[in-house]
Amino acid sequence: MAKKTLEDIDVKGKKVFVRADFNVPLDENQNITNDKRIRATLPTIEYLLKQGAAVILASHLGRPKGKVVPEMSTKPVAARLSELLGKPVAFAEDCVGAPATEAAAKLQPGEVLLLENLRFHPEEEKNDPDFAKQLADLADVVVDDAFGCAHRGHASNEGITKYKETVAGYLIGKELDFIGKALEAPERPFVAILGGAKVSDKIAVIDNMIDKVNTIIIGGGMANTFLAAQGLNVGKSLTEPDKYELARKLAAKAHANNVKLVLPVDVEVADDFKAEANHKTVKVDRIEDGWQALDSGPETAKLYADALKGAKTIVWNGPMGVFEFDAFAKGTEAVAHAVAEATEAGAVSIVGGGDSIAALKKTGLSDKISHISTGGGATLEYLEGKTLPGLAAIADK
């Protein structure tokens, strides 16, 4: 998907509207508790400033549902951005109307303005054409750098493109480079690791990946459904009986496509869904009634690591167990180490999903991964092979 980027346009002396993803967590005192999303957009902002542009930033924050919710103001973001950029960041009390147009009109090259929360207006999520035009009229050119919103067709990332040519910022460009290449022209062998609680959450991803990969590793709670579908007793483990037939079909599709499907061979079972529950390691065909699988076992960890040896492309989304409980985090942590080792050996690795990213952070391996996706739901839909409205609307090269 060859899209125009900010380097394909001349921004000197121009006002540039940047759709960013500043949807950051705030505590009860409106303090930002994690500024990772703000930092992720800095390369785009800094490039535009260096090129002599005036930068108008817009984002949503939280889910105000089209109403003004003071606790969801983007004002704290302006203060944090100012610290990170080492220069003042002006703030407009609204994203449209007089506060926005007056602030944008005054903005000079090399200056930065942040607009108030886009979703304080219901027209943003409704992709209202008039609202989109008001946003477009603030600037000469539009840069979309909010990959986390790419699966939404909203006024600020889809509607706005009808009025001004829109190009990709560095963050979206990086996602397209890594995930786009992995899905369209991966280096092989290509291995996908998919975890998480439910098959139903990842049906489309599994189905799409079977058409693209050489090996697919299934872990986490959804592996229980595949095991139960084979006729194994999984005790009290989380399963989706209505998905057994689907699991059998997906396994058959993998076999027909000559794709190796790797499932757990041993699991860590517990007598209760609690952090301090009694637990033990058993083979997958030895799960007793009243016990539930909450993590993959050591033999499985070795099996997964072996499946990653020699891989050239790796996509990982979802944990291998109940990662929140330390006793059941070992399988996920083992995968994190195996992916990091494969990357050091020459694989391109892409990791998405909150728990997978948290496992990397916990194990201190984040910097050993080729690309950590910022997308959440957008990443999942991209892996499903869906067209993301926000990406489709960016101008083609």
KEKE-3310 file (N, C-alpha, C; in steps of 0.2 Angstrom, whole numbers, plus 5000, padded with zeros to 4 digits):
npx = (5004:5006:5008:5006:5018:5023:5035:5034:5028:5028:5030:5034:5031:5018:5002:4999:4988:4987:4982:4982:4986:4982:4976:4978:4980:4973:4975:4965:4968:4970:4982:4994:4997:5004:5014:5016:5010:5010:5024:5026:5022:5030:5042:5035:5030:5041:5048:5040:5040:5054:5054:5048:5035:5018:5011:4996:4988:4977:4966:4957:4951:4948:4930:4919:4907:4901:4899:4904:4915:4924:4934:4940:4947:4959:4969:4979:4987:4993:5001:5010:5016:5022:5033:5040:5043:5050:5046:5033:5016:5002:4984:4968:4952:4942:4938:4933:4925:4925:4935:4945:4947:4952:4964:4971:4973:4982:4993:5010:5024:5034:5027:5016:5000:4987:4971:4955:4947:4942:4931:4921:4912:4898:4898:4910:4912:4902:4906:4903:4901:4901:4907:4919:4924:4926:4937:4946:4947:4955:4968:4982:4986:4985:4990:4990:4992:4987:4987:4980:4967:4964:4955:4943:4931:4931:4927:4939:4949:4944:4933:4939:4948:4942:4942:4955:4971:4978:4991:5002:5009:5025:5022:5011:5017:5027:5020:5013:5024:5030:5018:5011:5020:5023:5010:5008:5020:5029:5045:5051:5054:5037:5030:5015:5010:4997:4987:4977:4960:4949:4943:4933:4936:4947:4944:4944:4957:4965:4960:4963:4977:4981:4981:4992:5004:5018:5019:5008:5005:4995:4989:4986:4969:4961:4967:4962:4950:4953:4959:4949:4940:4946:4943:4948:4948:4946:4943:4939:4942:4942:4932:4925:4911:4903:4911:4918:4917:4921:4934:4939:4937:4946:4958:4958:4959:4972:4980:4977:4982:4995:5001:5009:5001:5003:5000:4997:5006:5008:5001:4999:4989:4975:4966:4957:4951:4962:4975:4982:4979:4980:4992:4998:5008:5003:5001:4992:4982:4979:4971:4962:4945:4937:4949:4958:4965:4977:4989:5002:5013:5030:5036:5028:5032:5045:5042:5036:5046:5055:5048:5050:5062:5074:5064:5059:5050:5039:5024:5016:5002:4993:4992:4999:4993:4985:4990:4991:4992:5005:5010:5005:5011:5022:5022:5019:5029:5040:5038:5040:5054:5058:5054:5061:5074:5074:5072:5085:5092:5089:5076:5061:5051:5035:5024:5009:4995:4989:4993:5003:5012:5014:5020:5032:5038:5038:5048:5058:5061:5057:5065:5071:5063:5057:5046:5034:5017:5006:4993:4981:4964:4964:4976:4973:4962:4968:4977:4967:4964:4956:4950:4955:4947:4953:4966:4964:4959:4970:4981:4987:5003)
npy = (4994:5009:5024:5042:5052:5063:5067:5068:5080:5098:5109:5121:5136:5133:5130:5115:5103:5091:5075:5067:5054:5056:5049:5048:5040:5047:5053:5056:5069:5075:5072:5066:5049:5040:5044:5038:5038:5051:5054:5046:5053:5063:5063:5066:5079:5086:5085:5093:5105:5108:5109:5121:5123:5128:5120:5112:5103:5089:5078:5065:5061:5049:5044:5054:5055:5064:5075:5089:5085:5090:5083:5076:5084:5089:5098:5095:5088:5097:5104:5094:5091:5103:5102:5091:5095:5107:5119:5132:5127:5131:5132:5128:5132:5125:5114:5118:5132:5149:5149:5140:5144:5157:5155:5147:5155:5165:5158:5155:5150:5137:5137:5129:5122:5115:5108:5107:5092:5082:5074:5080:5084:5077:5076:5072:5058:5054:5057:5069:5080:5094:5097:5091:5099:5111:5108:5105:5118:5125:5123:5121:5109:5092:5080:5063:5055:5045:5030:5022:5025:5022:5012:5018:5027:5043:5061:5068:5060:5054:5060:5073:5072:5073:5087:5092:5087:5072:5066:5053:5052:5050:5039:5032:5029:5020:5009:5005:5001:4990:4981:4981:4976:4964:4957:4958:4955:4946:4941:4924:4909:4913:4916:4916:4921:4919:4923:4925:4926:4922:4912:4918:4932:4932:4926:4930:4935:4923:4916:4924:4924:4911:4910:4916:4913:4902:4895:4894:4898:4894:4900:4904:4906:4903:4892:4882:4879:4874:4862:4856:4854:4844:4834:4832:4832:4847:4851:4863:4873:4889:4889:4889:4882:4883:4886:4875:4868:4877:4879:4866:4867:4877:4871:4861:4869:4875:4863:4859:4870:4867:4873:4874:4870:4875:4869:4870:4857:4854:4861:4874:4871:4876:4876:4886:4902:4912:4922:4917:4903:4885:4876:4867:4858:4850:4837:4840:4831:4827:4834:4837:4835:4850:4857:4870:4877:4889:4894:4891:4877:4872:4863:4866:4880:4877:4871:4881:4890:4883:4883:4895:4897:4901:4908:4922:4932:4938:4939:4944:4943:4944:4936:4921:4916:4918:4932:4942:4937:4933:4919:4913:4919:4914:4907:4917:4926:4918:4917:4930:4931:4921:4927:4939:4933:4927:4938:4944:4935:4938:4939:4949:4956:4959:4966:4967:4972:4974:4966:4958:4968:4973:4962:4962:4974:4971:4961:4968:4968:4976:4984:4975:4971:4972:4980:4988:4989:5002:5001:4994:4990:4994:4988:4974:4973:4976:4965:4956:4958:4968:4983:4998:5012:5025:5023:5020:5032:5041:5049:5041:5036)
npz = (5000:4994:5000:5001:5010:5023:5019:5005:5002:5001:5015:5019:5027:5028:5035:5044:5047:5059:5062:5077:5089:5104:5114:5129:5146:5160:5177:5193:5195:5183:5178:5167:5165:5157:5144:5132:5119:5115:5114:5103:5092:5091:5082:5069:5072:5075:5063:5054:5060:5059:5045:5043:5045:5052:5065:5068:5079:5082:5091:5099:5116:5127:5129:5127:5121:5112:5119:5130:5141:5154:5161:5151:5143:5131:5136:5146:5138:5130:5139:5142:5130:5127:5136:5131:5118:5121:5119:5119:5118:5110:5115:5110:5114:5108:5095:5083:5075:5082:5092:5087:5074:5075:5083:5075:5064:5069:5071:5068:5057:5063:5075:5087:5089:5099:5097:5106:5112:5099:5100:5108:5100:5092:5079:5074:5076:5068:5056:5050:5035:5035:5047:5045:5035:5042:5050:5040:5034:5043:5040:5027:5023:5026:5038:5043:5057:5066:5069:5078:5077:5064:5060:5061:5052:5053:5055:5056:5051:5039:5033:5032:5021:5010:5007:5008:5003:5010:5019:5025:5042:5051:5060:5056:5044:5048:5053:5041:5034:5041:5045:5034:5024:5030:5028:5014:5007:5014:5021:5021:5032:5038:5053:5064:5079:5090:5103:5118:5125:5119:5104:5096:5096:5088:5076:5062:5061:5062:5052:5041:5042:5040:5027:5024:5031:5036:5048:5062:5078:5091:5106:5124:5131:5120:5114:5121:5116:5104:5108:5115:5104:5098:5105:5118:5136:5144:5157:5168:5161:5151:5137:5121:5117:5106:5096:5092:5081:5071:5075:5071:5058:5055:5058:5049:5037:5039:5038:5025:5018:5020:5031:5046:5061:5078:5094:5112:5122:5135:5150:5162:5175:5186:5202:5204:5198:5202:5208:5218:5217:5219:5209:5195:5183:5169:5156:5141:5139:5151:5159:5173:5179:5186:5186:5178:5163:5164:5159:5147:5147:5152:5142:5131:5129:5125:5113:5106:5105:5097:5085:5081:5077:5065:5058:5047:5047:5060:5068:5082:5093:5107:5123:5131:5142:5158:5160:5169:5182:5191:5193:5182:5171:5164:5152:5142:5145:5141:5127:5123:5126:5116:5104:5104:5104:5091:5083:5085:5078:5066:5061:5056:5068:5073:5085:5093:5103:5119:5131:5125:5123:5136:5141:5135:5140:5154:5154:5149:5136:5125:5117:5109:5099:5082:5078:5087:5088:5088:5087:5093:5092:5078:5073:5074:5065:5054:5053:5051:5038:5034:5026:5031:5035:5038:5033:5020:5015:5014:5003:4988:4982)
capx = (5000:5011:5004:5010:5020:5024:5041:5032:5025:5032:5026:5037:5027:5011:4998:4998:4983:4990:4977:4987:4982:4984:4971:4982:4977:4974:4972:4959:4970:4971:4989:4995:5000:5008:5014:5019:5007:5012:5031:5026:5020:5036:5046:5031:5029:5048:5050:5036:5043:5060:5053:5045:5027:5015:5008:4989:4987:4970:4965:4951:4954:4942:4924:4914:4901:4898:4897:4909:4917:4930:4939:4943:4950:4966:4973:4985:4992:4997:5007:5016:5019:5027:5039:5044:5046:5055:5043:5026:5011:4996:4979:4962:4946:4937:4942:4930:4922:4929:4942:4950:4949:4956:4970:4975:4975:4987:4999:5016:5028:5038:5023:5012:4993:4983:4964:4952:4945:4937:4924:4916:4907:4895:4899:4917:4911:4897:4909:4899:4905:4902:4912:4926:4926:4928:4943:4951:4948:4960:4975:4983:4988:4983:4994:4986:4997:4984:4986:4976:4960:4963:4949:4937:4930:4928:4928:4946:4954:4942:4929:4943:4952:4938:4943:4962:4975:4980:4997:5004:5015:5030:5020:5007:5021:5030:5015:5012:5031:5030:5013:5009:5025:5022:5004:5008:5026:5034:5051:5049:5047:5033:5026:5011:5008:4990:4985:4971:4955:4943:4943:4928:4940:4952:4943:4946:4964:4967:4958:4967:4984:4982:4982:4999:5010:5020:5017:5003:5005:4989:4990:4981:4963:4958:4970:4958:4944:4955:4960:4942:4937:4950:4940:4952:4945:4950:4941:4935:4946:4938:4931:4919:4909:4899:4916:4922:4917:4925:4941:4941:4938:4952:4964:4958:4961:4979:4982:4976:4987:5002:5003:5010:4997:5006:4995:5000:5007:5007:4998:4999:4982:4974:4960:4953:4954:4964:4982:4986:4976:4984:4993:5003:5009:5000:5000:4985:4977:4978:4968:4956:4939:4938:4955:4957:4972:4978:4995:5006:5018:5037:5037:5025:5037:5051:5039:5035:5053:5058:5044:5052:5069:5074:5059:5061:5045:5035:5018:5013:4996:4989:4996:4998:4989:4982:4997:4990:4994:5012:5010:5003:5014:5028:5021:5019:5036:5044:5037:5043:5061:5059:5053:5067:5080:5073:5074:5092:5095:5088:5069:5058:5046:5030:5020:5003:4990:4991:4996:5009:5017:5015:5025:5039:5040:5040:5054:5064:5063:5054:5070:5074:5058:5058:5041:5028:5012:5002:4986:4975:4959:4966:4981:4969:4958:4973:4979:4961:4964:4951:4952:4954:4945:4958:4972:4962:4958:4977:4983:4992:5009)
capy = (5000:5014:5030:5048:5053:5070:5069:5069:5087:5104:5111:5127:5142:5131:5127:5108:5099:5084:5071:5063:5050:5058:5047:5045:5039:5053:5051:5060:5076:5077:5071:5060:5043:5037:5048:5035:5040:5058:5053:5042:5058:5068:5063:5070:5086:5089:5086:5098:5112:5109:5111:5128:5123:5129:5113:5112:5096:5087:5072:5063:5058:5046:5043:5059:5053:5070:5080:5092:5082:5093:5078:5073:5089:5088:5103:5092:5085:5103:5105:5088:5092:5109:5100:5087:5099:5112:5126:5133:5124:5135:5128:5131:5129:5121:5111:5121:5138:5155:5148:5136:5148:5163:5152:5144:5161:5168:5153:5157:5144:5135:5136:5123:5123:5109:5109:5104:5086:5081:5070:5084:5086:5071:5076:5069:5051:5053:5059:5075:5083:5101:5097:5089:5105:5116:5106:5106:5125:5127:5122:5121:5102:5087:5074:5058:5051:5042:5024:5019:5027:5021:5008:5022:5032:5049:5067:5070:5056:5051:5066:5079:5070:5076:5094:5093:5081:5070:5061:5049:5055:5044:5034:5028:5026:5014:5004:5002:4998:4984:4977:4981:4972:4957:4954:4958:4952:4944:4936:4918:4907:4918:4913:4920:4919:4922:4921:4929:4922:4919:4911:4923:4938:4932:4921:4933:4935:4916:4914:4928:4922:4904:4911:4920:4911:4895:4892:4898:4896:4896:4900:4907:4903:4901:4886:4877:4878:4870:4856:4853:4852:4838:4828:4832:4835:4852:4852:4869:4878:4893:4887:4891:4876:4885:4887:4869:4866:4882:4877:4860:4869:4881:4867:4858:4874:4875:4857:4859:4875:4865:4878:4870:4873:4873:4870:4867:4850:4854:4868:4876:4871:4879:4874:4891:4907:4917:4923:4912:4896:4879:4875:4862:4857:4843:4836:4843:4826:4825:4840:4834:4839:4855:4861:4874:4879:4896:4896:4886:4874:4872:4859:4870:4885:4875:4869:4888:4893:4879:4885:4902:4896:4902:4913:4928:4937:4935:4943:4941:4947:4941:4932:4914:4914:4924:4936:4947:4933:4931:4912:4911:4923:4912:4906:4923:4929:4913:4919:4936:4929:4918:4932:4943:4929:4926:4945:4945:4931:4941:4940:4955:4955:4964:4964:4971:4970:4977:4961:4956:4973:4973:4956:4964:4979:4967:4957:4972:4966:4980:4987:4969:4969:4977:4985:4987:4992:5007:5002:4991:4988:4995:4982:4968:4974:4976:4958:4952:4959:4973:4989:5003:5019:5030:5022:5020:5039:5044:5049:5036:5039)
capz = (5000:4994:5002:5001:5017:5024:5015:4998:5001:5003:5020:5021:5027:5027:5041:5043:5052:5061:5066:5081:5094:5111:5119:5135:5152:5165:5184:5195:5195:5176:5176:5162:5168:5152:5138:5126:5113:5114:5112:5097:5087:5091:5075:5064:5074:5075:5056:5051:5063:5055:5038:5043:5045:5058:5066:5071:5082:5084:5094:5104:5122:5131:5126:5129:5117:5108:5124:5133:5148:5156:5163:5145:5139:5129:5139:5149:5133:5128:5144:5142:5123:5128:5140:5127:5113:5123:5117:5120:5114:5112:5116:5108:5119:5104:5089:5077:5078:5083:5096:5083:5068:5078:5086:5069:5060:5072:5071:5063:5055:5069:5081:5088:5092:5100:5098:5111:5111:5094:5101:5111:5095:5090:5072:5073:5075:5063:5050:5047:5030:5037:5053:5042:5031:5046:5052:5034:5033:5047:5037:5020:5021:5032:5040:5047:5061:5071:5067:5083:5074:5057:5058:5061:5047:5057:5051:5056:5047:5033:5030:5030:5015:5004:5006:5008:5002:5016:5018:5031:5046:5052:5064:5051:5039:5050:5053:5034:5032:5044:5045:5027:5021:5033:5025:5007:5004:5020:5020:5024:5035:5041:5059:5067:5086:5092:5110:5120:5129:5115:5097:5093:5096:5083:5070:5056:5060:5061:5045:5036:5043:5038:5020:5023:5035:5036:5054:5066:5085:5095:5113:5128:5132:5114:5113:5125:5112:5099:5111:5116:5098:5096:5109:5124:5141:5147:5164:5169:5157:5147:5130:5117:5113:5099:5091:5091:5073:5068:5077:5067:5051:5054:5058:5042:5032:5040:5035:5017:5015:5022:5037:5053:5067:5084:5100:5118:5123:5142:5152:5169:5177:5193:5204:5204:5194:5207:5207:5223:5217:5218:5202:5193:5176:5166:5149:5139:5139:5158:5163:5177:5181:5192:5185:5172:5161:5164:5155:5143:5151:5149:5136:5126:5128:5121:5106:5102:5103:5091:5079:5079:5075:5057:5055:5045:5049:5065:5070:5088:5095:5112:5128:5131:5148:5162:5161:5175:5188:5190:5192:5175:5166:5162:5145:5139:5145:5137:5120:5123:5125:5110:5099:5105:5101:5084:5080:5085:5073:5059:5059:5057:5072:5074:5091:5094:5108:5126:5135:5122:5124:5143:5143:5133:5145:5160:5153:5147:5129:5120:5112:5105:5094:5076:5078:5092:5085:5092:5085:5096:5087:5071:5071:5074:5059:5048:5052:5048:5030:5032:5023:5036:5032:5039:5029:5013:5013:5013:4996:4986:4979)
cpx = (5004:5007:5009:5012:5022:5031:5040:5029:5029:5027:5029:5032:5020:5008:4997:4993:4986:4985:4982:4982:4985:4979:4975:4978:4978:4972:4967:4961:4972:4979:4990:4999:5005:5008:5017:5016:5009:5019:5031:5025:5026:5040:5042:5031:5036:5050:5046:5039:5050:5060:5050:5038:5025:5010:5001:4988:4979:4970:4959:4955:4948:4936:4919:4908:4897:4897:4904:4910:4924:4936:4942:4945:4957:4971:4979:4990:4996:5003:5012:5019:5024:5033:5043:5047:5051:5052:5036:5021:5004:4990:4972:4956:4941:4941:4939:4927:4927:4936:4947:4952:4954:4963:4974:4977:4981:4994:5004:5020:5033:5034:5019:5005:4990:4976:4961:4949:4940:4931:4920:4911:4904:4897:4906:4916:4906:4900:4905:4903:4906:4907:4919:4929:4929:4935:4948:4952:4954:4967:4976:4984:4986:4988:4990:4992:4994:4982:4980:4968:4959:4957:4943:4936:4927:4930:4935:4951:4951:4938:4934:4947:4948:4939:4951:4966:4978:4986:4998:5010:5019:5027:5016:5012:5025:5026:5014:5018:5031:5025:5011:5014:5024:5016:5005:5014:5031:5040:5049:5055:5044:5029:5022:5010:5002:4988:4979:4966:4951:4945:4939:4932:4944:4951:4945:4953:4967:4966:4962:4975:4986:4983:4989:5005:5012:5019:5013:5003:4999:4990:4985:4974:4960:4961:4966:4952:4947:4957:4954:4939:4940:4947:4943:4947:4949:4947:4937:4938:4941:4938:4925:4916:4905:4905:4920:4923:4921:4932:4943:4942:4944:4958:4964:4961:4969:4982:4982:4981:4994:5005:5003:5006:5000:5001:4999:5001:5006:5005:4999:4991:4981:4967:4955:4956:4956:4972:4986:4983:4982:4985:4998:5003:5007:5001:4993:4980:4976:4975:4962:4950:4940:4944:4954:4964:4972:4985:4998:5011:5025:5039:5034:5029:5042:5048:5038:5041:5056:5055:5046:5059:5070:5069:5062:5056:5040:5030:5016:5008:4993:4994:4994:4995:4987:4988:4997:4992:5001:5014:5009:5005:5020:5028:5022:5026:5041:5044:5040:5051:5062:5058:5059:5073:5080:5074:5081:5095:5093:5081:5066:5052:5041:5025:5015:4999:4993:4995:5003:5015:5019:5021:5032:5042:5042:5046:5060:5066:5061:5059:5073:5069:5058:5053:5036:5023:5008:4995:4980:4971:4961:4971:4977:4965:4962:4975:4973:4961:4959:4954:4950:4953:4950:4964:4970:4961:4965:4979:4988:4997:5008)
cpy = (5006:5021:5036:5049:5061:5072:5070:5076:5093:5108:5118:5133:5140:5129:5120:5106:5092:5080:5066:5058:5051:5055:5043:5045:5045:5050:5056:5067:5078:5076:5065:5055:5039:5041:5045:5037:5047:5058:5050:5047:5063:5069:5067:5077:5089:5090:5092:5105:5113:5112:5118:5128:5126:5123:5114:5104:5095:5080:5071:5061:5055:5045:5048:5059:5060:5076:5083:5089:5085:5089:5075:5078:5087:5093:5100:5090:5091:5104:5100:5089:5098:5107:5096:5090:5105:5119:5126:5130:5128:5130:5132:5128:5125:5119:5114:5128:5143:5153:5144:5140:5154:5160:5150:5150:5165:5164:5154:5150:5143:5135:5130:5125:5116:5111:5105:5097:5085:5078:5073:5086:5079:5070:5073:5062:5049:5055:5064:5079:5091:5102:5096:5095:5110:5114:5107:5113:5128:5127:5122:5113:5098:5081:5069:5054:5047:5035:5020:5020:5025:5016:5012:5027:5039:5055:5069:5066:5053:5057:5071:5078:5072:5083:5096:5086:5079:5065:5058:5052:5049:5038:5029:5025:5020:5008:5001:4999:4991:4979:4976:4976:4965:4954:4954:4955:4950:4940:4930:4914:4913:4914:4918:4917:4922:4919:4925:4924:4918:4918:4917:4930:4938:4928:4924:4934:4928:4914:4917:4925:4915:4905:4914:4917:4904:4891:4896:4894:4899:4895:4903:4903:4900:4894:4880:4875:4873:4863:4852:4850:4846:4832:4828:4835:4841:4855:4859:4875:4882:4890:4890:4885:4877:4886:4881:4867:4871:4880:4871:4862:4873:4877:4863:4862:4874:4869:4857:4864:4873:4870:4873:4874:4870:4874:4868:4860:4849:4861:4868:4876:4874:4876:4879:4897:4913:4917:4918:4905:4891:4878:4870:4861:4850:4843:4838:4837:4823:4830:4836:4838:4844:4859:4865:4877:4886:4899:4890:4883:4874:4869:4863:4876:4883:4874:4876:4891:4890:4881:4891:4902:4897:4906:4919:4934:4934:4941:4940:4946:4942:4936:4925:4911:4920:4928:4940:4944:4931:4923:4909:4916:4920:4910:4912:4926:4924:4915:4925:4935:4926:4922:4937:4940:4928:4933:4946:4941:4933:4941:4947:4953:4961:4962:4969:4968:4972:4972:4959:4961:4974:4968:4958:4969:4975:4964:4961:4971:4970:4982:4981:4967:4974:4982:4983:4992:4996:5006:4999:4988:4988:4990:4976:4968:4973:4969:4954:4953:4964:4979:4994:5010:5024:5030:5023:5027:5043:5044:5044:5040:5039)
cpz = (5000:4995:5002:5009:5017:5021:5008:4997:5004:5009:5022:5021:5027:5034:5040:5049:5053:5065:5070:5085:5101:5116:5125:5141:5157:5172:5186:5195:5188:5174:5172:5165:5164:5146:5132:5119:5111:5111:5105:5091:5086:5084:5070:5066:5073:5067:5053:5054:5059:5048:5037:5043:5052:5059:5071:5073:5084:5086:5098:5110:5126:5126:5128:5126:5115:5113:5127:5140:5150:5158:5157:5141:5137:5132:5142:5144:5130:5132:5143:5135:5124:5131:5135:5121:5115:5121:5119:5115:5115:5112:5114:5112:5115:5098:5082:5080:5079:5087:5092:5077:5070:5080:5080:5064:5062:5072:5066:5062:5061:5076:5081:5092:5093:5101:5104:5108:5105:5095:5106:5107:5092:5082:5070:5072:5070:5056:5046:5042:5032:5043:5050:5038:5036:5049:5046:5033:5038:5045:5030:5018:5027:5032:5045:5051:5066:5069:5071:5081:5067:5055:5059:5056:5050:5053:5051:5053:5040:5029:5028:5023:5009:5002:5006:5007:5009:5015:5025:5035:5047:5056:5060:5046:5041:5051:5046:5032:5035:5043:5038:5023:5023:5029:5018:5004:5010:5017:5024:5027:5039:5047:5062:5074:5088:5098:5111:5123:5124:5107:5093:5092:5090:5077:5064:5055:5059:5054:5040:5036:5040:5030:5018:5026:5034:5042:5058:5073:5088:5102:5117:5128:5126:5112:5116:5120:5106:5101:5112:5110:5095:5100:5116:5130:5144:5153:5164:5165:5152:5140:5128:5113:5107:5094:5090:5084:5069:5069:5072:5060:5050:5054:5052:5037:5033:5037:5027:5014:5017:5027:5043:5058:5073:5090:5106:5119:5131:5144:5160:5171:5185:5195:5205:5200:5199:5206:5212:5223:5217:5211:5201:5185:5174:5159:5147:5139:5146:5162:5167:5178:5187:5191:5179:5170:5161:5161:5151:5148:5148:5143:5130:5124:5124:5113:5102:5100:5097:5085:5077:5076:5067:5054:5053:5046:5054:5067:5077:5091:5101:5117:5128:5137:5151:5164:5167:5181:5187:5189:5186:5169:5162:5154:5140:5139:5141:5129:5119:5122:5118:5104:5098:5102:5094:5080:5080:5080:5066:5057:5060:5062:5073:5080:5092:5100:5115:5130:5132:5124:5131:5145:5141:5138:5151:5160:5150:5140:5123:5115:5107:5099:5088:5076:5083:5089:5090:5091:5089:5091:5080:5069:5070:5067:5053:5047:5050:5040:5029:5029:5029:5033:5032:5035:5022:5010:5012:5006:4994:4982:4972)
residu = (MET:ALA:LYS:LYS:THR:LEU:GLU:ASP:ILE:ASP:VAL:LYS:GLY:LYS:LYS:VAL:PHE:VAL:ARG:ALA:ASP:PHE:ASN:VAL:PRO:LEU:ASP:GLU:ASN:GLN:ASN:ILE:THR:ASN:ASP:LYS:ARG:ILE:ARG:ALA:THR:LEU:PRO:THR:ILE:GLU:TYR:LEU:LEU:LYS:GLN:GLY:ALA:ALA:VAL:ILE:LEU:ALA:SER:HIS:LEU:GLY:ARG:PRO:LYS:GLY:LYS:VAL:VAL:PRO:GLU:MET:SER:THR:LYS:PRO:VAL:ALA:ALA:ARG:LEU:SER:GLU:LEU:LEU:GLY:LYS:PRO:VAL:ALA:PHE:ALA:GLU:ASP:CYS:VAL:GLY:ALA:PRO:ALA:THR:GLU:ALA:ALA:ALA:LYS:LEU:GLN:PRO:GLY:GLU:VAL:LEU:LEU:LEU:GLU:ASN:LEU:ARG:PHE:HIS:PRO:GLU:GLU:GLU:LYS:ASN:ASP:PRO:ASP:PHE:ALA:LYS:GLN:LEU:ALA:ASP:LEU:ALA:ASP:VAL:VAL:VAL:ASP:ASP:ALA:PHE:GLY:CYS:ALA:HIS:ARG:GLY:HIS:ALA:SER:ASN:GLU:GLY:ILE:THR:LYS:TYR:LYS:GLU:THR:VAL:ALA:GLY:TYR:LEU:ILE:GLY:LYS:GLU:LEU:ASP:PHE:ILE:GLY:LYS:ALA:LEU:GLU:ALA:PRO:GLU:ARG:PRO:PHE:VAL:ALA:ILE:LEU:GLY:GLY:ALA:LYS:VAL:SER:ASP:LYS:ILE:ALA:VAL:ILE:ASP:ASN:MET:ILE:ASP:LYS:VAL:ASN:THR:ILE:ILE:ILE:GLY:GLY:GLY:MET:ALA:ASN:THR:PHE:LEU:ALA:ALA:GLN:GLY:LEU:ASN:VAL:GLY:LYS:SER:LEU:THR:GLU:PRO:ASP:LYS:TYR:GLU:LEU:ALA:ARG:LYS:LEU:ALA:ALA:LYS:ALA:HIS:ALA:ASN:ASN:VAL:LYS:LEU:VAL:LEU:PRO:VAL:ASP:VAL:GLU:VAL:ALA:ASP:ASP:PHE:LYS:ALA:GLU:ALA:ASN:HIS:LYS:THR:VAL:LYS:VAL:ASP:ARG:ILE:GLU:ASP:GLY:TRP:GLN:ALA:LEU:ASP:SER:GLY:PRO:GLU:THR:ALA:LYS:LEU:TYR:ALA:ASP:ALA:LEU:LYS:GLY:ALA:LYS:THR:ILE:VAL:TRP:ASN:GLY:PRO:MET:GLY:VAL:PHE:GLU:PHE:ASP:ALA:PHE:ALA:LYS:GLY:THR:GLU:ALA:VAL:ALA:HIS:ALA:VAL:ALA:GLU:ALA:THR:GLU:ALA:GLY:ALA:VAL:SER:ILE:VAL:GLY:GLY:GLY:ASP:SER:ILE:ALA:ALA:LEU:LYS:LYS:THR:GLY:LEU:SER:ASP:LYS:ILE:SER:HIS:ILE:SER:THR:GLY:GLY:GLY:ALA:THR:LEU:GLU:TYR:LEU:GLU:GLY:LYS:THR:LEU:PRO:GLY:LEU:ALA:ALA:ILE:ALA:ASP:LYS)
# end
